[in-house]
């Protein structure tokens, strides 16, 4: 059987929430915030992080966190900016559990003519170096996409990314972290959620699949969501 395949109908696409799915960004952001706030005498645990900082407006969340702990919130904006700066500086050297399996899937999808977009908060030039192992294909594109709130993509971001990729939302599969899954669903995309131990409390109802890694069998099942037919 020829490795190449034929897609039925219009151009299909895959959007990968690269920072959180491939680079384990949630844990990295937690560590960056914890290290910076420790210098201010704030002991940030996972519960406080998820309640105030992750998936929220970062400045507002930082303000609420400091006030909750009885500290002055005057420096909230500066602390929020420094936490994000530390996170983005560390992100290019990170790698998560799902990285290798997602890379294998991206290469497989691109070989079949599926357009793949890597959504990232990294500057485009940096992202091209970080994801160089999958950017050899003309079908793989870096999409510099700001998060709606701290690290998390809402439906507007998913739709904007699909338009940048020049693929209709309903012809896209999103590989998303749990926190961003609702946004992808609201954007009318098929959805594969890649589990994240820091985000294990998020509701992933409505996802086509919830996985830890994209094994060969799951990669094939994901391609079926795009209605890909094997060529002979």
N, C-alpha and C positions, 0 to 999 in steps of 0.2 A: 504493500500500500504506500502510495506517495505521501510523504510527511505533510505536504501542503494541503490545504483544504479550500473549500468553496463556501462563501457565506451567501445566504439567501436574502435577497432584498437589498436594503440600503446599507450604507457603511455602519459597522458596529464599532463600539468603543469600550475601553476599560479605563476607569478613573481610580487611581491608587492614592489613598491618603498616606503618602510616603513617609512623612515625618513620624507619625504615630505608629503606623503598621510595620514599616521596614526598619526604622531607627529607634524604636521604643522610646518615643519622645515624651510620653506621659511621665514615666519614671525619671527621665533625665530632667524634666521641668521641675518635678517634685524635689529632686536633689539640689538643683540650682537655687530654688526658692528657700529650701531648708538651710543651705550653707550661707546664703546672704542674710537671712533673717536671724540666724544664730548670732551674727555680729551685733545685732540690735537687742540681744537678750531675749529673743522670741524662739521658743522651742516649737517648731512646726511639726506636727505629726500628720499622718495620712488623713485622719478624719477632718482636721482643720483645713488641710490643703484642698480636699474635695469639696468641703462646705463653702469655702470662701474664695479660692483662687482658680481652680480648674473649671474651664467652661463658662466662666463669668467675665464680665468687664473687669479687667485686671486692676485698674486703679480703684474702682468702686469696691471690688472685693478686698483689696489690700486695706482700704480705709475701714471697711467693716471689721476686718480681722483685728487691726490694731485697736479699734475702739472696744471690741469684744474683750480684748486682753488688758484693757485699762491703760493703753499707751496712747501718746499723742499721734494723731493721724496726719500731722503736717507734712511728714516726709513720704506719705503714701505714694504719690505720683513718681517720685524719684526712685523709691524702692521697687516699684512695679517695673519701671524701665530698666533698672539694673538687673533684676531677676530675668527679664526677657533677654537682655543682652548676654547674660551669662549662659542662658539656655542655647541661644542661637550660636554662640561661640563654641559650645561643646558638641552641638548636634552633628557637624560633619564627621566626627570621629566615632559616632555611635552606631550600634547595630543591634537589632532585636532578634528574638527567637524565630520570628517568621521571615526574616530577611531572605535567606537562601531559597526557601520555597516560593516566595513571591517573585524573586528574580527568575527562577525557572519558569514560572507561569507567564511572566511578562515576555520572556524570550519566545515561548511557545505561541502565545497569542499574536505577537508581532510577526512571527514567521507565517502565520495564517492570514495576514493582511488586516488584522484588527488594530485599530488605532489605540495607543496606550498613552494616557496622560499621567504624569507624576506630580501630584499636588504637593507643594512645599512652601514653607515660609522662608527658606533660604534664598539669598540672592541668586539669580539665574546662573551667573558664572561659577559660583561655588557649587550649586546643585549639579551642574554638568560634570564637575570633577567627582562629586560624591557618588553620583549614579552612572558613572562612565561605563560600568559593566553591562548596562542595558541600553545605552544610548547609541550603540552601533547600528541599530535599525532605523530606517527612515520613518518607521511607524511609531516610534517612541519619542515623546515630547515632554520637556520639563515645563510645568505650569506654575509659575510663581503666583501663589494664591494666598492672600492674607486670611487668617482665621476670623470668624465672626466674633467670637470671644476667645479667651485664652486657649489657643491650640485647636479649638473645636470648629468644624465647618457646619454652617447652617445650609438650608435649601438654596439660598441665593448663591453661595459659594460653589455648590455642586453644579448648579445650572450655568453659572458663569464659566466654570471649567469646561463643561460640555460644549459650550459655544466656542471657547478658545480652541478646543479640539476639533470643532466643526462636525460634531456628531449630535444627533437628537437625544434628548435625555432618556426617552423610552427605549433607545437602542444602546444604552450604556449599562454596564455592570459596575457598581461601586465596590471597591475593596476598602472597607472603612473600619475604624475603631468603634467600639460600642457607643461612645459619647456622640459621635457624628452620624450614627446610623439613622436617627430620626430625620436628619436633614436630607440624607440621600433618598429616603423613602418619600419625603415630602416633595422631592424633585422628580418623583415618578421613575426612579431607577431600580433595576434589579439589584439586589444587595447581598453581598457576602461579608459578614462581620468576622474580623480576625480578633480573637479574644486578647484581652490585656488584663493582667492581674490587678493593676491599679484601678481599672474601670469595671470591676466585676459586679458592681451594684446597678449598672445601667440596664434598662429594659431594651432587649433587642428583638422584641416581638415584631413580626412582619418581615424579618429577614428571610431570604431564600435559604441561607445556610449560616451557621455559626461554627467557626472552626478555630483550632489552635494554629495549625499550619496548613498549607495547601499541598497535600500529598498528591501524587500522580492521579489517583482516582478522583480526588476533589477538584483538581485542575480540569480534568475532563468534564466533570459535572458542571463546573463554572462556565466552560466554553459552551455547554449545551444551553445555558441560560441566554446565550447570545444567538442561539439557533445556528450554530456552526455545524456544517456537514463535512465529514471526512471525504477528501477527494480520492479517487481510485486511479 
